[in-house]
Amino acid sequence: MHLMYTLGPDGKRQYTLKKIVDGEVTKSAHPARFSPDDKYSRHRVTLKKRYGLLMMQQSTSKGLQSKE
């Protein structure tokens, strides 16, 4: 059994062990597994470069603004 959750009417997580609650599919409350041997990192970086999502491509980032 894995811990699952759904979002309640107030926007907070409601935890359960069921896969379906009131006809709504629940989501896993556990993070994805981490692997140091990441086969797809090159593809993620390529997509982020293409769509301008890398930190170095953003004009003003939090904490990196120059003080003048």
Secondary structure, DSSP 8 states (H G I E B T S, - for coil): ---EEEE-TTS-EEEES-SEETTEE-EESS-----SS-TTHHHHHHHHHHTT-SGGGSSS-TT-----
